Amino acid sequence: MASPINYDEKIPNNVDLSSDRRLQRALEGWQPKFMNWWSEMGPTLETHDVYLRTAVSVGRAGWAHFDHVKLDEYRWGIFLAEREQARTIGFGEHRGEPVWQQVPGEYRADLQRLIVIQGDTEPASVEQQRLLGLTAPSLYDLRNLFQVNVEEGRHLWAMVYLLHAYFGREGREQAEDLLLRNSGSPDSPRILGAFNEETADWLAFYMFTYFTDRDGKYQLGTLKESAFDPLSRTCEFMLKEEAHHMFVGTTGVDRVVARTAELIREHDTFDIAPHGGIPLEIIQKYINFHYTVSLDLFGSETSTNAANYYTAGLKGRWQEGRRKDDHKLTDTGSMLETPRADGTWGGDELSTILMLNVDLRNEYIADCEHGVTRWNRILAEAGIDRRLKLPHPGFNRGVGVNSAFHISPDGEILDEATWTRARDKWLPTGQDLAFVQSLMRPVHERGKIASWVAPPTNGINGKPFEYEYVHLP
């Protein structure tokens, strides 16, 4: 049976917060600091209210309520998925034992580190996107931006709850630090590189919500397998909200490609920049950049940390329960493709458990291919013979075995001079970014949309595109 969320308390929750006065006081002490952070680092554009969904339950039979809400009055809170009473650990050396309701002392530091890293990504994306409302291409898009922002804020609450509830004073200090680090700060940047990149325009936002939020889906999916049950249940509910963020990215790029195709046909040229559209080659460069910085989020191809987390039961594989093996991975090997100094590719056989990051990355890559297929279908239906594609996983990498090499989007290992000459063909240049930025003029009139993107085929929650999703001053 679904657990209702208690909205009578200062902090909405389904974790019976009122019965733990110490935890309640700690979180109520953190709440004003969160609101200060939201005021300083959240969306810049002033609004009266926004048509948002708010979580009101965690059950399968409807969990969200839609209504116009003032952004700073959004009911952030703590919502865990329903507890599965007989759940057992699904992998590692503790496989088959009951899952943990408390943090085992020997895994305390590792679990805290995993939660802090996940928590650090949530406010980072809000910070990266704080100026985008000023240039929103429609009220529909503006609403989606704010929906993503408030839910990333709630995901921060989810991780902060775990730190406060299970990690004592050190957890409380880590929760404070999540508000002190800021995306791109020279003194106190976010932990992961991709969350210090700018999201300076709406094409970048669509790419971020397609590629980088999709990385988030896979990271949450591995934590959902955790033997630490509160973390598992927290991530299970976060995945429900995360699906909308990827929808924003998928359909956002859909709509850019559709508008580009329309302009190509209308003017019978691929050079549509003078006609107010984004050329296919710039879309491809954005794909190349955002896809590859997101690949870096999976870490190095070989990782003893990932292996240790798996063995301990802290972090599993994507859809661990569907895997047909021993769920311990101590006796199997896998091949890792690696670049060689002589410009060729070779293969090294390594223990499977050391390559868990590759396993997760491969699941992600296969998922990303679905989007490219969608976008190419739009081009094909418009009678356009050019196609978009994902670059080779070794291209433009800052992390792992490929990071010391220059590799083309087709997987050719290059010398530095050849790479330098060709780089601007593959990645956005300053001129490309300036051009896209020049298109970013706000369209805040009801039912209207910018020239470089097609309108959506459907509105939100059955509402039409023309609905007044955001009330502006």
C-alpha positions as CSV (number, residue, x, y, z in Angstrom):
1,M,0.0,0.0,0.0
2,A,1.3,3.4,-0.9
3,S,2.6,5.7,1.9
4,P,1.0,9.1,1.9
5,I,3.4,12.0,2.4
6,N,2.9,14.1,5.5
7,Y,2.3,17.7,4.3
8,D,1.3,18.9,7.8
9,E,4.9,19.1,8.9
10,K,7.5,21.8,8.1
11,I,9.4,19.2,6.0
12,P,7.1,16.9,4.0
13,N,8.2,13.4,4.5
14,N,7.2,9.7,4.7
15,V,9.9,8.7,7.1
16,D,8.0,9.5,10.3
17,L,10.2,12.5,11.0
18,S,8.0,13.7,13.8
19,S,9.0,10.7,15.9
20,D,12.7,11.6,15.8
21,R,13.0,15.1,17.4
22,R,16.8,15.2,17.1
23,L,16.8,14.5,13.4
24,Q,13.8,16.9,12.9
25,R,15.7,19.7,14.6
26,A,18.8,19.0,12.6
27,L,17.0,19.1,9.3
28,E,15.0,22.2,10.3
29,G,18.3,23.8,11.0
30,W,19.6,22.9,7.5
31,Q,16.4,24.1,5.8
32,P,17.0,27.9,6.0
33,K,20.5,27.3,4.6
34,F,19.0,25.5,1.7
35,M,16.6,28.3,1.1
36,N,19.5,30.8,1.2
37,W,21.3,28.7,-1.4
38,W,18.2,28.5,-3.5
39,S,17.8,32.3,-3.3
40,E,21.4,32.9,-4.3
41,M,22.1,30.0,-6.7
42,G,18.6,29.0,-8.0
43,P,16.7,30.3,-11.0
44,T,17.3,34.0,-11.7
45,L,14.1,34.8,-13.5
46,E,11.3,36.1,-11.3
47,T,7.9,34.5,-11.6
48,H,4.6,34.7,-9.8
49,D,4.1,30.9,-10.0
50,V,4.8,27.9,-12.2
51,Y,2.7,24.8,-13.2
52,L,4.6,22.1,-11.3
53,R,4.2,18.6,-10.2
54,T,4.7,17.9,-6.6
55,A,5.2,14.5,-5.1
56,V,2.3,13.6,-2.8
57,S,2.8,9.8,-2.5
58,V,5.3,7.2,-3.5
59,G,2.9,4.5,-4.8
60,R,2.5,3.2,-8.3
61,A,-1.1,4.5,-8.6
62,G,-0.3,8.1,-9.0
63,W,2.3,10.0,-6.9
64,A,2.2,13.5,-8.2
65,H,-0.1,16.5,-8.0
66,F,0.0,19.3,-10.6
67,D,-0.8,22.9,-9.9
68,H,0.6,26.4,-10.1
69,V,3.1,26.9,-7.2
70,K,5.4,29.7,-6.2
71,L,8.9,28.4,-6.8
72,D,10.3,29.2,-3.4
73,E,7.2,27.6,-1.8
74,Y,7.7,24.3,-3.5
75,R,7.3,21.5,-0.9
76,W,10.8,20.0,-0.9
77,G,10.9,17.0,1.3
78,I,12.0,13.4,2.0
79,F,10.3,10.6,0.2
80,L,11.5,7.0,0.2
81,A,10.0,4.2,-1.9
82,E,7.9,1.6,-0.1
83,R,10.0,-0.8,2.0
84,E,10.1,-4.4,0.8
85,Q,10.0,-6.4,4.0
86,A,11.8,-9.6,2.8
87,R,14.4,-7.9,0.6
88,T,17.8,-9.5,0.7
89,I,21.2,-8.5,-0.6
90,G,21.5,-9.3,-4.3
91,F,25.2,-9.4,-5.0
92,G,28.7,-9.5,-3.4
93,E,30.0,-11.4,-0.5
94,H,26.9,-10.7,1.6
95,R,24.5,-12.0,-1.1
96,G,21.4,-13.6,0.4
97,E,21.6,-11.9,3.7
98,P,18.9,-9.4,4.8
99,V,19.5,-5.9,3.7
100,W,20.8,-3.3,6.2
101,Q,18.6,-0.8,7.9
102,Q,21.6,0.8,9.6
103,V,25.1,1.6,8.3
104,P,27.6,-1.2,9.1
105,G,30.7,0.3,10.8
106,E,33.1,-1.2,8.3
107,Y,31.4,0.4,5.3
108,R,30.6,3.7,6.9
109,A,33.2,5.8,5.1
110,D,32.5,4.3,1.7
111,L,28.7,4.7,2.0
112,Q,29.1,8.3,3.1
113,R,31.4,9.0,0.2
114,L,28.9,7.5,-2.3
115,I,26.1,9.6,-0.9
116,V,28.2,12.8,-0.9
117,I,29.2,12.4,-4.5
118,Q,25.6,11.7,-5.6
119,G,24.4,14.6,-3.5
120,D,27.0,17.0,-4.9
121,T,25.6,16.6,-8.5
122,E,22.0,17.6,-7.5
123,P,22.5,21.3,-6.6
124,A,25.2,21.6,-9.2
125,S,22.9,21.3,-12.2
126,V,20.6,24.0,-10.7
127,E,23.6,26.3,-10.5
128,Q,24.6,25.5,-14.0
129,Q,21.1,26.3,-15.3
130,R,20.2,29.4,-13.1
131,L,20.3,31.9,-16.0
132,L,18.5,29.9,-18.6
133,G,15.0,31.2,-17.7
134,L,16.1,34.6,-19.0
135,T,16.3,33.1,-22.6
136,A,13.6,30.4,-22.5
137,P,12.2,29.7,-26.0
138,S,8.6,29.3,-24.7
139,L,6.6,29.1,-21.5
140,Y,6.4,25.4,-21.9
141,D,10.2,25.1,-21.9
142,L,10.4,27.5,-19.0
143,R,8.1,25.4,-17.0
144,N,10.1,22.3,-17.7
145,L,13.3,24.0,-16.7
146,F,11.9,24.9,-13.3
147,Q,10.4,21.4,-12.9
148,V,13.9,20.0,-13.3
149,N,15.4,22.6,-11.0
150,V,12.9,22.0,-8.1
151,E,13.3,18.2,-8.4
152,E,17.1,18.4,-8.4
153,G,16.7,20.5,-5.2
154,R,14.5,17.7,-3.7
155,H,17.1,15.1,-4.7
156,L,19.6,17.1,-2.7
157,W,17.1,16.9,0.3
158,A,17.1,13.1,-0.2
159,M,20.8,12.8,0.1
160,V,21.0,15.3,3.0
161,Y,18.4,13.2,4.9
162,L,20.6,10.1,4.6
163,L,23.7,12.1,5.8
164,H,21.8,13.6,8.8
165,A,20.0,10.4,9.7
166,Y,22.8,7.9,9.5
167,F,26.2,9.6,9.6
168,G,26.1,11.8,12.8
169,R,28.2,14.9,13.1
170,E,30.4,14.1,10.1
171,G,27.2,13.6,8.0
172,R,25.9,17.0,9.1
173,E,29.1,18.7,8.2
174,Q,29.1,17.0,4.7
175,A,25.5,18.2,4.3
176,E,26.6,21.8,4.9
177,D,29.5,21.4,2.4
178,L,27.0,20.4,-0.3
179,L,25.7,24.0,-0.2
180,L,29.2,25.6,0.1
181,R,30.7,24.0,-3.1
182,N,29.4,25.7,-6.3
183,S,29.5,24.8,-9.9
184,G,32.6,26.3,-11.6
185,S,33.8,28.0,-8.5
186,P,37.6,28.4,-8.7
187,D,37.9,27.9,-4.9
188,S,35.3,25.3,-4.2
189,P,34.1,23.6,-7.3
190,R,31.7,20.7,-7.6
191,I,33.3,17.2,-7.2
192,L,32.8,15.9,-10.8
193,G,34.0,17.8,-13.8
194,A,30.9,17.7,-15.9
195,F,29.1,19.6,-13.2
196,N,31.5,22.5,-13.5
197,E,30.8,23.1,-17.2
198,E,28.6,25.9,-18.2
199,T,25.0,25.3,-19.5
200,A,24.9,28.6,-21.3
201,D,22.2,28.0,-23.9
202,W,19.1,25.9,-24.4
203,L,20.7,23.4,-26.8
204,A,23.2,22.7,-24.1
205,F,20.4,22.3,-21.6
206,Y,18.6,19.7,-23.8
207,M,22.0,17.9,-24.3
208,F,22.6,18.0,-20.5
209,T,19.2,16.6,-19.7
210,Y,19.6,13.9,-22.4
211,F,23.2,12.8,-21.8
212,T,24.2,14.0,-18.3
213,D,20.9,13.3,-16.5
214,R,20.9,9.9,-18.2
215,D,24.3,9.2,-16.5
216,G,22.4,10.1,-13.3
217,K,19.8,7.5,-14.1
218,Y,22.4,4.8,-14.3
219,Q,24.3,5.9,-11.2
220,L,21.0,6.0,-9.3
221,G,20.2,2.5,-10.7
222,T,23.3,1.0,-9.2
223,L,22.7,2.7,-5.8
224,K,19.1,1.4,-6.0
225,E,20.7,-2.1,-5.7
226,S,22.5,-1.2,-2.5
227,A,22.4,-3.4,0.5
228,F,21.9,-0.2,2.6
229,D,18.1,-0.2,2.3
230,P,17.4,3.5,3.0
231,L,19.8,4.4,0.2
232,S,18.1,1.9,-2.1
233,R,14.6,3.2,-1.4
234,T,15.7,6.8,-1.7
235,C,17.2,6.2,-5.2
236,E,14.2,4.2,-6.3
237,F,11.9,7.2,-5.8
238,M,14.4,9.6,-7.3
239,L,14.4,7.6,-10.5
240,K,10.7,8.3,-11.0
241,E,11.4,12.1,-11.0
242,E,14.6,11.7,-13.1
243,A,12.6,10.2,-16.0
244,H,11.0,13.5,-16.7
245,H,14.4,15.2,-16.9
246,M,15.5,12.8,-19.6
247,F,12.2,13.4,-21.4
248,V,13.0,17.1,-21.5
249,G,16.3,16.3,-23.1
250,T,15.0,13.7,-25.5
251,T,12.1,15.7,-26.8
252,G,14.1,19.0,-26.7
253,V,16.7,17.6,-29.1
254,D,13.9,16.1,-31.1
255,R,12.4,19.6,-31.6
256,V,15.7,21.2,-32.5
257,V,16.3,18.6,-35.1
258,A,12.8,18.9,-36.4
259,R,13.0,22.6,-36.8
260,T,16.5,22.3,-38.5
261,A,15.1,19.8,-40.9
262,E,12.1,22.1,-41.7
263,L,14.4,25.0,-42.4
264,I,16.7,22.8,-44.6
265,R,13.7,21.8,-46.7
266,E,12.2,25.3,-46.8
267,H,15.4,27.0,-48.0
268,D,16.9,24.0,-49.9
269,T,20.3,24.4,-48.1
270,F,22.1,23.0,-45.1
271,D,23.4,26.5,-44.3
272,I,20.4,27.5,-42.2
273,A,22.2,29.7,-39.8
274,P,21.2,32.9,-41.8
275,H,17.6,31.7,-41.5
276,G,17.6,31.4,-37.7
277,G,18.1,27.7,-37.3
278,I,20.9,25.6,-35.8
279,P,22.8,23.7,-38.5
280,L,23.2,19.9,-38.2
281,E,27.0,20.2,-37.9
282,I,26.6,22.3,-34.7
283,I,24.1,19.9,-33.3
284,Q,26.6,17.1,-34.0
285,K,29.3,19.0,-32.2
286,Y,27.1,19.5,-29.1
287,I,26.4,15.8,-29.1
288,N,30.1,15.1,-29.3
289,F,30.9,17.4,-26.4
290,H,28.0,16.5,-24.0
291,Y,28.2,12.8,-24.6
292,T,31.9,12.6,-24.0
293,V,32.0,14.7,-20.8
294,S,29.1,12.5,-19.6
295,L,31.2,9.4,-20.3
296,D,33.9,10.7,-18.0
297,L,31.3,10.6,-15.2
298,F,31.6,6.8,-15.3
299,G,35.2,7.0,-14.1
300,S,38.2,5.0,-15.2
301,E,37.6,1.7,-17.0
302,T,39.3,-0.3,-14.3
303,S,38.4,0.6,-10.7
304,T,39.3,-1.2,-7.5
305,N,36.9,1.1,-5.7
306,A,34.0,0.0,-7.8
307,A,35.0,-3.6,-7.3
308,N,35.2,-3.2,-3.5
309,Y,31.8,-1.4,-3.5
310,Y,30.3,-4.3,-5.4
311,T,31.9,-7.0,-3.2
312,A,30.7,-5.2,-0.1
313,G,27.2,-4.9,-1.5
314,L,27.2,-1.1,-1.5
315,K,26.7,-0.5,-5.2
316,G,25.5,-3.0,-7.7
317,R,25.2,-3.2,-11.5
318,W,22.4,-1.8,-13.6
319,Q,19.4,-4.2,-13.2
320,E,21.4,-6.6,-11.1
321,G,18.5,-8.9,-10.5
322,R,18.2,-9.7,-14.2
323,R,21.8,-10.7,-14.7
324,K,22.4,-14.4,-15.2
325,D,25.7,-15.0,-13.4
326,D,26.9,-15.7,-9.9
327,H,26.6,-12.0,-8.8
328,K,30.1,-12.2,-7.3
329,L,32.2,-11.9,-10.5
330,T,35.4,-13.2,-8.9
331,D,36.1,-15.9,-11.5
332,T,35.3,-14.3,-14.8
333,G,37.2,-12.1,-17.2
334,S,36.3,-9.4,-19.8
335,M,38.2,-7.8,-22.6
336,L,39.1,-4.1,-22.5
337,E,39.9,-2.3,-25.7
338,T,42.8,0.0,-25.2
339,P,44.7,2.5,-27.5
340,R,48.4,1.7,-28.1
341,A,51.3,4.2,-28.5
342,D,51.9,2.9,-32.1
343,G,48.4,4.1,-33.1
344,T,46.7,0.8,-33.0
345,W,44.0,-0.7,-30.8
346,G,44.6,-3.7,-28.6
347,G,42.7,-5.8,-26.1
348,D,43.6,-6.7,-22.5
349,E,41.8,-9.4,-20.6
350,L,41.0,-8.3,-17.0
351,S,38.9,-9.5,-14.2
352,T,35.2,-8.7,-14.8
353,I,34.8,-7.2,-11.3
354,L,37.5,-4.6,-12.1
355,M,35.5,-3.4,-15.1
356,L,32.2,-2.6,-13.5
357,N,32.5,1.0,-14.7
358,V,32.7,-0.3,-18.3
359,D,29.7,-2.5,-17.8
360,L,27.7,0.5,-16.6
361,R,29.0,2.7,-19.3
362,N,28.1,0.2,-22.0
363,E,24.5,0.1,-20.7
364,Y,24.5,3.9,-20.9
365,I,25.9,3.9,-24.4
366,A,23.2,1.5,-25.7
367,D,20.6,3.7,-24.1
368,C,22.0,6.9,-25.7
369,E,21.9,5.2,-29.1
370,H,18.1,5.2,-28.9
371,G,18.0,9.0,-28.9
372,V,20.3,9.2,-32.0
373,T,17.9,6.7,-33.7
374,R,15.0,9.0,-32.9
375,W,16.7,12.1,-34.2
376,N,17.8,10.4,-37.4
377,R,14.3,9.2,-38.0
378,I,13.2,12.8,-38.0
379,L,15.8,13.6,-40.6
380,A,14.8,10.5,-42.7
381,E,11.1,11.4,-42.6
382,A,12.0,14.9,-43.8
383,G,13.8,13.4,-46.8
384,I,17.3,14.5,-45.5
385,D,20.1,12.1,-46.1
386,R,22.6,13.3,-43.4
387,R,22.7,11.5,-40.1
388,L,23.8,12.3,-36.5
389,K,25.9,9.8,-34.5
390,L,27.6,9.1,-31.2
391,P,31.4,9.5,-31.4
392,H,33.8,6.7,-30.4
393,P,33.9,6.2,-26.6
394,G,37.6,7.2,-26.8
395,F,37.0,10.6,-28.3
396,N,37.6,13.8,-26.2
397,R,38.1,11.9,-23.0
398,G,39.5,13.4,-19.8
399,V,39.3,10.3,-17.7
400,G,40.5,6.7,-18.2
401,V,42.6,4.7,-20.6
402,N,41.8,7.0,-23.6
403,S,42.6,10.3,-21.9
404,A,46.3,10.2,-22.8
405,F,45.5,9.8,-26.5
406,H,44.0,11.9,-29.2
407,I,41.2,9.9,-30.8
408,S,38.9,10.9,-33.6
409,P,35.1,10.5,-33.5
410,D,35.6,7.5,-35.8
411,G,38.0,5.9,-33.4
412,E,41.3,6.7,-35.2
413,I,44.3,7.3,-32.9
414,L,45.9,10.6,-34.0
415,D,49.0,12.5,-33.4
416,E,48.7,15.8,-31.6
417,A,49.2,18.0,-34.7
418,T,46.4,16.2,-36.6
419,W,44.1,16.4,-33.6
420,T,44.8,20.2,-33.2
421,R,44.0,20.8,-36.9
422,A,40.8,18.8,-36.8
423,R,39.4,19.7,-33.3
424,D,37.2,22.5,-34.5
425,K,35.4,20.2,-36.9
426,W,34.3,18.0,-34.0
427,L,33.8,20.1,-31.0
428,P,31.9,23.5,-30.5
429,T,34.1,26.4,-31.2
430,G,33.8,29.9,-29.7
431,Q,32.1,31.0,-32.9
432,D,29.6,28.1,-32.7
433,L,28.8,28.9,-29.1
434,A,28.4,32.6,-29.9
435,F,26.1,31.8,-32.8
436,V,23.8,29.5,-30.7
437,Q,23.9,32.2,-28.0
438,S,22.8,34.8,-30.5
439,L,19.6,32.8,-31.1
440,M,18.7,32.7,-27.4
441,R,16.1,35.4,-27.2
442,P,13.3,34.9,-24.7
443,V,9.9,34.1,-25.9
444,H,7.6,34.5,-22.9
445,E,4.3,35.1,-24.7
446,R,1.7,32.4,-24.2
447,G,1.5,30.0,-27.2
448,K,4.5,31.4,-29.0
449,I,8.0,29.8,-29.5
450,A,11.5,30.7,-30.7
451,S,12.4,30.3,-34.4
452,W,15.1,27.7,-33.8
453,V,13.0,25.0,-32.1
454,A,9.7,23.3,-33.1
455,P,6.8,23.3,-30.6
456,P,6.2,20.1,-28.6
457,T,3.6,17.6,-29.9
458,N,2.0,17.4,-26.5
459,G,1.8,19.6,-23.4
460,I,2.2,18.8,-19.8
461,N,-0.4,16.7,-17.9
462,G,-2.9,16.9,-20.8
463,K,-2.6,20.7,-21.1
464,P,-2.1,22.3,-24.5
465,F,1.1,24.0,-25.6
466,E,-0.7,27.3,-25.4
467,Y,-1.5,26.8,-21.7
468,E,0.0,29.5,-19.4
469,Y,2.5,27.3,-17.6
470,V,4.3,30.2,-16.0
471,H,2.8,33.4,-14.7
472,L,5.4,36.2,-15.0
473,P,5.4,39.6,-13.3
